[in-house]
Amino acid sequence: MATEPLQTEDGLDPDVMRELSRQLRGLRFGSVEIIVHDGAITQIERREKVRLTAQTRTQRE
């Protein structure tokens, strides 16, 4: 099954910009990876880390 590239010859598709913004919103620790295939963005991956400190562990108890 073929996927449509997420960018146009003029630049990034507005839907791609909205998705990137959505993936970055609220991200405190982690990364957003943009996958490119044949010169076109084909996938966006978000990895989020949860950092635990003594204070957050105490709050959860």
N, CA, C, O and CB atoms as a CASP TS submission, in Angstrom:
PFRMAT TS
TARGET T0000
AUTHOR 0000-0000-0000
METHOD Language model
MODEL 1
PARENT N/A
ATOM      1  N   MET     1       0.836  -1.173   0.000  1.00  0.00           N
ATOM      2  CA  MET     1       0.000   0.000   0.000  1.00  0.00           C
ATOM      3  C   MET     1       0.887   1.245   0.000  1.00  0.00           C
ATOM      4  O   MET     1       1.689   1.424   0.917  1.00  0.00           O
ATOM      5  CB  MET     1      -0.955  -0.007   1.213  1.00  0.00           C
ATOM      6  N   ALA     2       0.761   2.093  -0.995  1.00  0.00           N
ATOM      7  CA  ALA     2       1.572   3.294  -1.112  1.00  0.00           C
ATOM      8  C   ALA     2       0.994   4.410  -0.245  1.00  0.00           C
ATOM      9  O   ALA     2      -0.220   4.537  -0.091  1.00  0.00           O
ATOM     10  CB  ALA     2       1.663   3.744  -2.579  1.00  0.00           C
ATOM     11  N   THR     3       1.896   5.213   0.316  1.00  0.00           N
ATOM     12  CA  THR     3       1.447   6.369   1.090  1.00  0.00           C
ATOM     13  C   THR     3       1.781   7.626   0.318  1.00  0.00           C
ATOM     14  O   THR     3       2.759   7.658  -0.429  1.00  0.00           O
ATOM     15  CB  THR     3       2.098   6.396   2.502  1.00  0.00           C
ATOM     16  N   GLU     4       0.984   8.655   0.491  1.00  0.00           N
ATOM     17  CA  GLU     4       1.237   9.919  -0.184  1.00  0.00           C
ATOM     18  C   GLU     4       2.288  10.707   0.582  1.00  0.00           C
ATOM     19  O   GLU     4       2.246  10.747   1.812  1.00  0.00           O
ATOM     20  CB  GLU     4      -0.062  10.739  -0.323  1.00  0.00           C
ATOM     21  N   PRO     5       3.236  11.336  -0.119  1.00  0.00           N
ATOM     22  CA  PRO     5       4.224  12.159   0.576  1.00  0.00           C
ATOM     23  C   PRO     5       3.538  13.298   1.314  1.00  0.00           C
ATOM     24  O   PRO     5       2.486  13.776   0.889  1.00  0.00           O
ATOM     25  CB  PRO     5       5.264  12.714  -0.412  1.00  0.00           C
ATOM     26  N   LEU     6       4.125  13.724   2.402  1.00  0.00           N
ATOM     27  CA  LEU     6       3.533  14.748   3.246  1.00  0.00           C
ATOM     28  C   LEU     6       4.084  16.138   2.955  1.00  0.00           C
ATOM     29  O   LEU     6       4.009  17.026   3.805  1.00  0.00           O
ATOM     30  CB  LEU     6       3.756  14.407   4.691  1.00  0.00           C
ATOM     31  N   GLN     7       4.629  16.330   1.775  1.00  0.00           N
ATOM     32  CA  GLN     7       5.092  17.658   1.408  1.00  0.00           C
ATOM     33  C   GLN     7       4.841  17.883  -0.079  1.00  0.00           C
ATOM     34  O   GLN     7       4.699  16.929  -0.845  1.00  0.00           O
ATOM     35  CB  GLN     7       6.593  17.835   1.750  1.00  0.00           C
ATOM     36  N   THR     8       4.789  19.133  -0.476  1.00  0.00           N
ATOM     37  CA  THR     8       4.582  19.491  -1.866  1.00  0.00           C
ATOM     38  C   THR     8       5.870  20.082  -2.413  1.00  0.00           C
ATOM     39  O   THR     8       6.829  20.282  -1.668  1.00  0.00           O
ATOM     40  CB  THR     8       3.404  20.485  -2.021  1.00  0.00           C
ATOM     41  N   GLU     9       5.897  20.359  -3.697  1.00  0.00           N
ATOM     42  CA  GLU     9       7.087  20.983  -4.282  1.00  0.00           C
ATOM     43  C   GLU     9       7.327  22.369  -3.705  1.00  0.00           C
ATOM     44  O   GLU     9       8.463  22.841  -3.676  1.00  0.00           O
ATOM     45  CB  GLU     9       6.951  21.070  -5.799  1.00  0.00           C
ATOM     46  N   ASP    10       6.254  23.031  -3.240  1.00  0.00           N
ATOM     47  CA  ASP    10       6.368  24.379  -2.676  1.00  0.00           C
ATOM     48  C   ASP    10       6.790  24.377  -1.217  1.00  0.00           C
ATOM     49  O   ASP    10       7.079  25.441  -0.669  1.00  0.00           O
ATOM     50  CB  ASP    10       5.059  25.104  -2.812  1.00  0.00           C
ATOM     51  N   GLY    11       6.834  23.240  -0.579  1.00  0.00           N
ATOM     52  CA  GLY    11       7.201  23.174   0.836  1.00  0.00           C
ATOM     53  C   GLY    11       6.312  22.194   1.571  1.00  0.00           C
ATOM     54  O   GLY    11       5.677  21.335   0.959  1.00  0.00           O
ATOM     55  N   LEU    12       6.271  22.324   2.882  1.00  0.00           N
ATOM     56  CA  LEU    12       5.493  21.402   3.697  1.00  0.00           C
ATOM     57  C   LEU    12       4.000  21.642   3.537  1.00  0.00           C
ATOM     58  O   LEU    12       3.532  22.779   3.478  1.00  0.00           O
ATOM     59  CB  LEU    12       5.886  21.529   5.158  1.00  0.00           C
ATOM     60  N   ASP    13       3.285  20.564   3.471  1.00  0.00           N
ATOM     61  CA  ASP    13       1.825  20.615   3.424  1.00  0.00           C
ATOM     62  C   ASP    13       1.328  21.202   4.748  1.00  0.00           C
ATOM     63  O   ASP    13       1.874  20.866   5.799  1.00  0.00           O
ATOM     64  CB  ASP    13       1.211  19.186   3.167  1.00  0.00           C
ATOM     65  N   PRO    14       0.323  22.056   4.733  1.00  0.00           N
ATOM     66  CA  PRO    14      -0.200  22.621   5.983  1.00  0.00           C
ATOM     67  C   PRO    14      -0.649  21.549   6.975  1.00  0.00           C
ATOM     68  O   PRO    14      -0.552  21.755   8.185  1.00  0.00           O
ATOM     69  CB  PRO    14      -1.363  23.547   5.682  1.00  0.00           C
ATOM     70  N   ASP    15      -1.132  20.420   6.490  1.00  0.00           N
ATOM     71  CA  ASP    15      -1.517  19.321   7.380  1.00  0.00           C
ATOM     72  C   ASP    15      -0.302  18.767   8.121  1.00  0.00           C
ATOM     73  O   ASP    15      -0.401  18.379   9.285  1.00  0.00           O
ATOM     74  CB  ASP    15      -2.205  18.200   6.582  1.00  0.00           C
ATOM     75  N   VAL    16       0.850  18.733   7.438  1.00  0.00           N
ATOM     76  CA  VAL    16       2.085  18.266   8.079  1.00  0.00           C
ATOM     77  C   VAL    16       2.491  19.237   9.180  1.00  0.00           C
ATOM     78  O   VAL    16       2.868  18.818  10.274  1.00  0.00           O
ATOM     79  CB  VAL    16       3.230  18.116   7.038  1.00  0.00           C
ATOM     80  N   MET    17       2.415  20.515   8.895  1.00  0.00           N
ATOM     81  CA  MET    17       2.763  21.519   9.907  1.00  0.00           C
ATOM     82  C   MET    17       1.848  21.400  11.118  1.00  0.00           C
ATOM     83  O   MET    17       2.314  21.504  12.253  1.00  0.00           O
ATOM     84  CB  MET    17       2.676  22.938   9.316  1.00  0.00           C
ATOM     85  N   ARG    18       0.553  21.184  10.898  1.00  0.00           N
ATOM     86  CA  ARG    18      -0.382  21.006  12.019  1.00  0.00           C
ATOM     87  C   ARG    18      -0.033  19.757  12.819  1.00  0.00           C
ATOM     88  O   ARG    18      -0.075  19.772  14.049  1.00  0.00           O
ATOM     89  CB  ARG    18      -1.834  20.917  11.507  1.00  0.00           C
ATOM     90  N   GLU    19       0.310  18.674  12.122  1.00  0.00           N
ATOM     91  CA  GLU    19       0.646  17.425  12.824  1.00  0.00           C
ATOM     92  C   GLU    19       1.933  17.575  13.625  1.00  0.00           C
ATOM     93  O   GLU    19       2.011  17.103  14.759  1.00  0.00           O
ATOM     94  CB  GLU    19       0.785  16.266  11.823  1.00  0.00           C
ATOM     95  N   LEU    20       2.944  18.225  13.051  1.00  0.00           N
ATOM     96  CA  LEU    20       4.186  18.463  13.790  1.00  0.00           C
ATOM     97  C   LEU    20       3.914  19.297  15.037  1.00  0.00           C
ATOM     98  O   LEU    20       4.439  19.004  16.112  1.00  0.00           O
ATOM     99  CB  LEU    20       5.224  19.167  12.895  1.00  0.00           C
ATOM    100  N   SER    21       3.103  20.323  14.893  1.00  0.00           N
ATOM    101  CA  SER    21       2.743  21.162  16.033  1.00  0.00           C
ATOM    102  C   SER    21       2.016  20.348  17.097  1.00  0.00           C
ATOM    103  O   SER    21       2.280  20.502  18.290  1.00  0.00           O
ATOM    104  CB  SER    21       1.871  22.338  15.579  1.00  0.00           C
ATOM    105  N   ARG    22       1.102  19.483  16.665  1.00  0.00           N
ATOM    106  CA  ARG    22       0.347  18.641  17.602  1.00  0.00           C
ATOM    107  C   ARG    22       1.282  17.696  18.347  1.00  0.00           C
ATOM    108  O   ARG    22       1.123  17.490  19.550  1.00  0.00           O
ATOM    109  CB  ARG    22      -0.738  17.835  16.856  1.00  0.00           C
ATOM    110  N   GLN    23       2.251  17.122  17.647  1.00  0.00           N
ATOM    111  CA  GLN    23       3.180  16.184  18.266  1.00  0.00           C
ATOM    112  C   GLN    23       4.101  16.878  19.264  1.00  0.00           C
ATOM    113  O   GLN    23       4.489  16.280  20.268  1.00  0.00           O
ATOM    114  CB  GLN    23       4.006  15.483  17.199  1.00  0.00           C
ATOM    115  N   LEU    24       4.451  18.125  18.998  1.00  0.00           N
ATOM    116  CA  LEU    24       5.340  18.863  19.894  1.00  0.00           C
ATOM    117  C   LEU    24       4.610  19.440  21.107  1.00  0.00           C
ATOM    118  O   LEU    24       5.213  19.661  22.157  1.00  0.00           O
ATOM    119  CB  LEU    24       6.020  19.979  19.135  1.00  0.00           C
ATOM    120  N   ARG    25       3.321  19.680  20.953  1.00  0.00           N
ATOM    121  CA  ARG    25       2.540  20.299  22.033  1.00  0.00           C
ATOM    122  C   ARG    25       2.570  19.409  23.283  1.00  0.00           C
ATOM    123  O   ARG    25       2.236  18.226  23.217  1.00  0.00           O
ATOM    124  CB  ARG    25       1.070  20.545  21.575  1.00  0.00           C
ATOM    125  N   GLY    26       2.960  19.973  24.386  1.00  0.00           N
ATOM    126  CA  GLY    26       2.943  19.258  25.653  1.00  0.00           C
ATOM    127  C   GLY    26       4.125  18.324  25.876  1.00  0.00           C
ATOM    128  O   GLY    26       4.234  17.711  26.938  1.00  0.00           O
ATOM    129  N   LEU    27       5.000  18.208  24.904  1.00  0.00           N
ATOM    130  CA  LEU    27       6.154  17.325  25.047  1.00  0.00           C
ATOM    131  C   LEU    27       7.195  18.003  25.925  1.00  0.00           C
ATOM    132  O   LEU    27       7.732  19.049  25.562  1.00  0.00           O
ATOM    133  CB  LEU    27       6.756  16.962  23.662  1.00  0.00           C
ATOM    134  N   ARG    28       7.483  17.406  27.091  1.00  0.00           N
ATOM    135  CA  ARG    28       8.467  17.997  28.004  1.00  0.00           C
ATOM    136  C   ARG    28       9.820  17.335  27.862  1.00  0.00           C
ATOM    137  O   ARG    28      10.842  18.021  27.851  1.00  0.00           O
ATOM    138  CB  ARG    28       7.990  17.889  29.446  1.00  0.00           C
ATOM    139  N   PHE    29       9.852  16.012  27.752  1.00  0.00           N
ATOM    140  CA  PHE    29      11.090  15.251  27.589  1.00  0.00           C
ATOM    141  C   PHE    29      10.838  14.213  26.500  1.00  0.00           C
ATOM    142  O   PHE    29       9.918  13.404  26.619  1.00  0.00           O
ATOM    143  CB  PHE    29      11.546  14.570  28.944  1.00  0.00           C
ATOM    144  N   GLY    30      11.631  14.228  25.463  1.00  0.00           N
ATOM    145  CA  GLY    30      11.459  13.233  24.414  1.00  0.00           C
ATOM    146  C   GLY    30      11.938  13.762  23.078  1.00  0.00           C
ATOM    147  O   GLY    30      12.759  14.677  23.011  1.00  0.00           O
ATOM    148  N   SER    31      11.409  13.170  22.015  1.00  0.00           N
ATOM    149  CA  SER    31      11.834  13.573  20.683  1.00  0.00           C
ATOM    150  C   SER    31      10.711  13.358  19.679  1.00  0.00           C
ATOM    151  O   SER    31       9.811  12.543  19.883  1.00  0.00           O
ATOM    152  CB  SER    31      13.084  12.797  20.259  1.00  0.00           C
ATOM    153  N   VAL    32      10.792  14.109  18.597  1.00  0.00           N
ATOM    154  CA  VAL    32       9.905  13.921  17.460  1.00  0.00           C
ATOM    155  C   VAL    32      10.819  13.644  16.272  1.00  0.00           C
ATOM    156  O   VAL    32      11.688  14.452  15.944  1.00  0.00           O
ATOM    157  CB  VAL    32       8.960  15.185  17.213  1.00  0.00           C
ATOM    158  N   GLU    33      10.618  12.507  15.638  1.00  0.00           N
ATOM    159  CA  GLU    33      11.461  12.090  14.522  1.00  0.00           C
ATOM    160  C   GLU    33      10.661  12.184  13.228  1.00  0.00           C
ATOM    161  O   GLU    33       9.526  11.714  13.153  1.00  0.00           O
ATOM    162  CB  GLU    33      11.997  10.646  14.737  1.00  0.00           C
ATOM    163  N   ILE    34      11.264  12.796  12.208  1.00  0.00           N
ATOM    164  CA  ILE    34      10.640  12.931  10.905  1.00  0.00           C
ATOM    165  C   ILE    34      11.331  11.946   9.962  1.00  0.00           C
ATOM    166  O   ILE    34      12.547  12.002   9.778  1.00  0.00           O
ATOM    167  CB  ILE    34      10.734  14.409  10.370  1.00  0.00           C
ATOM    168  N   ILE    35      10.556  11.053   9.375  1.00  0.00           N
ATOM    169  CA  ILE    35      11.090  10.040   8.471  1.00  0.00           C
ATOM    170  C   ILE    35      10.910  10.539   7.038  1.00  0.00           C
ATOM    171  O   ILE    35       9.814  10.936   6.641  1.00  0.00           O
ATOM    172  CB  ILE    35      10.383   8.655   8.683  1.00  0.00           C
ATOM    173  N   VAL    36      12.002  10.512   6.266  1.00  0.00           N
ATOM    174  CA  VAL    36      11.990  10.963   4.882  1.00  0.00           C
ATOM    175  C   VAL    36      12.319   9.786   3.979  1.00  0.00           C
ATOM    176  O   VAL    36      13.255   9.031   4.243  1.00  0.00           O
ATOM    177  CB  VAL    36      12.992  12.127   4.663  1.00  0.00           C
ATOM    178  N   HIS    37      11.542   9.634   2.909  1.00  0.00           N
ATOM    179  CA  HIS    37      11.778   8.576   1.933  1.00  0.00           C
ATOM    180  C   HIS    37      11.696   9.193   0.540  1.00  0.00           C
ATOM    181  O   HIS    37      10.698   9.829   0.200  1.00  0.00           O
ATOM    182  CB  HIS    37      10.747   7.402   2.097  1.00  0.00           C
ATOM    183  N   ASP    38      12.718   9.013  -0.248  1.00  0.00           N
ATOM    184  CA  ASP    38      12.784   9.603  -1.597  1.00  0.00           C
ATOM    185  C   ASP    38      12.543  11.105  -1.570  1.00  0.00           C
ATOM    186  O   ASP    38      11.861  11.639  -2.445  1.00  0.00           O
ATOM    187  CB  ASP    38      11.761   8.938  -2.518  1.00  0.00           C
ATOM    188  N   GLY    39      13.097  11.793  -0.571  1.00  0.00           N
ATOM    189  CA  GLY    39      13.002  13.239  -0.494  1.00  0.00           C
ATOM    190  C   GLY    39      11.683  13.785   0.007  1.00  0.00           C
ATOM    191  O   GLY    39      11.457  14.994  -0.044  1.00  0.00           O
ATOM    192  N   ALA    40      10.806  12.920   0.491  1.00  0.00           N
ATOM    193  CA  ALA    40       9.502  13.370   0.981  1.00  0.00           C
ATOM    194  C   ALA    40       9.274  12.853   2.395  1.00  0.00           C
ATOM    195  O   ALA    40       9.673  11.735   2.720  1.00  0.00           O
ATOM    196  CB  ALA    40       8.366  12.896   0.041  1.00  0.00           C
ATOM    197  N   ILE    41       8.637  13.658   3.234  1.00  0.00           N
ATOM    198  CA  ILE    41       8.280  13.233   4.586  1.00  0.00           C
ATOM    199  C   ILE    41       7.180  12.182   4.473  1.00  0.00           C
ATOM    200  O   ILE    41       6.139  12.417   3.860  1.00  0.00           O
ATOM    201  CB  ILE    41       7.816  14.450   5.468  1.00  0.00           C
ATOM    202  N   THR    42       7.427  11.030   5.067  1.00  0.00           N
ATOM    203  CA  THR    42       6.447   9.945   4.984  1.00  0.00           C
ATOM    204  C   THR    42       5.916   9.508   6.338  1.00  0.00           C
ATOM    205  O   THR    42       4.909   8.805   6.417  1.00  0.00           O
ATOM    206  CB  THR    42       7.054   8.766   4.291  1.00  0.00           C
ATOM    207  N   GLN    43       6.593   9.923   7.409  1.00  0.00           N
ATOM    208  CA  GLN    43       6.187   9.452   8.732  1.00  0.00           C
ATOM    209  C   GLN    43       6.707  10.387   9.805  1.00  0.00           C
ATOM    210  O   GLN    43       7.773  10.985   9.659  1.00  0.00           O
ATOM    211  CB  GLN    43       6.690   8.024   8.982  1.00  0.00           C
ATOM    212  N   ILE    44       5.945  10.510  10.891  1.00  0.00           N
ATOM    213  CA  ILE    44       6.353  11.291  12.052  1.00  0.00           C
ATOM    214  C   ILE    44       6.203  10.394  13.277  1.00  0.00           C
ATOM    215  O   ILE    44       5.138   9.817  13.501  1.00  0.00           O
ATOM    216  CB  ILE    44       5.500  12.614  12.194  1.00  0.00           C
ATOM    217  N   GLU    45       7.269  10.275  14.070  1.00  0.00           N
ATOM    218  CA  GLU    45       7.234   9.450  15.282  1.00  0.00           C
ATOM    219  C   GLU    45       7.506  10.321  16.502  1.00  0.00           C
ATOM    220  O   GLU    45       8.384  11.183  16.480  1.00  0.00           O
ATOM    221  CB  GLU    45       8.270   8.294  15.197  1.00  0.00           C
ATOM    222  N   ARG    46       6.745  10.088  17.557  1.00  0.00           N
ATOM    223  CA  ARG    46       6.941  10.821  18.810  1.00  0.00           C
ATOM    224  C   ARG    46       7.344   9.824  19.888  1.00  0.00           C
ATOM    225  O   ARG    46       6.712   8.783  20.066  1.00  0.00           O
ATOM    226  CB  ARG    46       5.647  11.605  19.223  1.00  0.00           C
ATOM    227  N   ARG    47       8.410  10.169  20.601  1.00  0.00           N
ATOM    228  CA  ARG    47       8.849   9.370  21.750  1.00  0.00           C
ATOM    229  C   ARG    47       8.843  10.285  22.953  1.00  0.00           C
ATOM    230  O   ARG    47       9.464  11.348  22.947  1.00  0.00           O
ATOM    231  CB  ARG    47      10.276   8.733  21.521  1.00  0.00           C
ATOM    232  N   GLU    48       8.140   9.863  23.980  1.00  0.00           N
ATOM    233  CA  GLU    48       8.030  10.699  25.173  1.00  0.00           C
ATOM    234  C   GLU    48       8.639   9.973  26.358  1.00  0.00           C
ATOM    235  O   GLU    48       8.419   8.778  26.554  1.00  0.00           O
ATOM    236  CB  GLU    48       6.558  11.068  25.461  1.00  0.00           C
ATOM    237  N   LYS    49       9.397  10.705  27.133  1.00  0.00           N
ATOM    238  CA  LYS    49      10.022  10.171  28.342  1.00  0.00           C
ATOM    239  C   LYS    49       9.308  10.735  29.553  1.00  0.00           C
ATOM    240  O   LYS    49       8.871  11.886  29.548  1.00  0.00           O
ATOM    241  CB  LYS    49      11.537  10.507  28.390  1.00  0.00           C
ATOM    242  N   VAL    50       9.193   9.936  30.574  1.00  0.00           N
ATOM    243  CA  VAL    50       8.637  10.397  31.850  1.00  0.00           C
ATOM    244  C   VAL    50       9.790  10.408  32.835  1.00  0.00           C
ATOM    245  O   VAL    50      10.367   9.368  33.151  1.00  0.00           O
ATOM    246  CB  VAL    50       7.441   9.477  32.356  1.00  0.00           C
ATOM    247  N   ARG    51      10.116  11.591  33.312  1.00  0.00           N
ATOM    248  CA  ARG    51      11.221  11.736  34.263  1.00  0.00           C
ATOM    249  C   ARG    51      10.670  11.692  35.675  1.00  0.00           C
ATOM    250  O   ARG    51       9.783  12.471  36.025  1.00  0.00           O
ATOM    251  CB  ARG    51      12.003  13.056  34.023  1.00  0.00           C
ATOM    252  N   LEU    52      11.186  10.793  36.476  1.00  0.00           N
ATOM    253  CA  LEU    52      10.767  10.674  37.869  1.00  0.00           C
ATOM    254  C   LEU    52      11.861  11.237  38.773  1.00  0.00           C
ATOM    255  O   LEU    52      13.032  10.879  38.648  1.00  0.00           O
ATOM    256  CB  LEU    52      10.457   9.194  38.232  1.00  0.00           C
ATOM    257  N   THR    53      11.474  12.097  39.658  1.00  0.00           N
ATOM    258  CA  THR    53      12.375  12.649  40.659  1.00  0.00           C
ATOM    259  C   THR    53      11.837  12.240  42.022  1.00  0.00           C
ATOM    260  O   THR    53      10.743  11.686  42.125  1.00  0.00           O
ATOM    261  CB  THR    53      12.501  14.214  40.533  1.00  0.00           C
ATOM    262  N   ALA    54      12.599  12.513  43.048  1.00  0.00           N
ATOM    263  CA  ALA    54      12.118  12.189  44.400  1.00  0.00           C
ATOM    264  C   ALA    54      10.801  12.902  44.665  1.00  0.00           C
ATOM    265  O   ALA    54       9.919  12.336  45.311  1.00  0.00           O
ATOM    266  CB  ALA    54      13.169  12.584  45.473  1.00  0.00           C
ATOM    267  N   GLN    55      10.648  14.109  44.192  1.00  0.00           N
ATOM    268  CA  GLN    55       9.427  14.882  44.411  1.00  0.00           C
ATOM    269  C   GLN    55       8.239  14.244  43.690  1.00  0.00           C
ATOM    270  O   GLN    55       7.166  14.127  44.282  1.00  0.00           O
ATOM    271  CB  GLN    55       9.618  16.330  43.936  1.00  0.00           C
ATOM    272  N   THR    56       8.398  13.826  42.428  1.00  0.00           N
ATOM    273  CA  THR    56       7.269  13.226  41.697  1.00  0.00           C
ATOM    274  C   THR    56       6.916  11.862  42.289  1.00  0.00           C
ATOM    275  O   THR    56       5.743  11.489  42.314  1.00  0.00           O
ATOM    276  CB  THR    56       7.607  13.083  40.189  1.00  0.00           C
ATOM    277  N   ARG    57       7.911  11.115  42.763  1.00  0.00           N
ATOM    278  CA  ARG    57       7.609   9.818  43.390  1.00  0.00           C
ATOM    279  C   ARG    57       6.816  10.029  44.667  1.00  0.00           C
ATOM    280  O   ARG    57       5.893   9.264  44.946  1.00  0.00           O
ATOM    281  CB  ARG    57       8.907   9.031  43.692  1.00  0.00           C
ATOM    282  N   THR    58       7.154  11.057  45.459  1.00  0.00           N
ATOM    283  CA  THR    58       6.441  11.366  46.689  1.00  0.00           C
ATOM    284  C   THR    58       5.007  11.787  46.380  1.00  0.00           C
ATOM    285  O   THR    58       4.088  11.395  47.101  1.00  0.00           O
ATOM    286  CB  THR    58       7.169  12.471  47.471  1.00  0.00           C
ATOM    287  N   GLN    59       4.797  12.561  45.343  1.00  0.00           N
ATOM    288  CA  GLN    59       3.465  13.027  44.966  1.00  0.00           C
ATOM    289  C   GLN    59       2.575  11.869  44.541  1.00  0.00           C
ATOM    290  O   GLN    59       1.362  11.923  44.745  1.00  0.00           O
ATOM    291  CB  GLN    59       3.559  14.053  43.841  1.00  0.00           C
ATOM    292  N   ARG    60       3.145  10.831  43.961  1.00  0.00           N
ATOM    293  CA  ARG    60       2.355   9.695  43.483  1.00  0.00           C
ATOM    294  C   ARG    60       1.945   8.761  44.620  1.00  0.00           C
ATOM    295  O   ARG    60       0.998   7.990  44.460  1.00  0.00           O
ATOM    296  CB  ARG    60       3.140   8.918  42.438  1.00  0.00           C
ATOM    297  N   GLU    61       2.618   8.807  45.743  1.00  0.00           N
ATOM    298  CA  GLU    61       2.326   7.898  46.858  1.00  0.00           C
ATOM    299  C   GLU    61       1.157   8.354  47.689  1.00  0.00           C
ATOM    300  O   GLU    61       0.795   7.691  48.661  1.00  0.00           O
ATOM    301  CB  GLU    61       3.528   7.753  47.738  1.00  0.00           C
TER
END
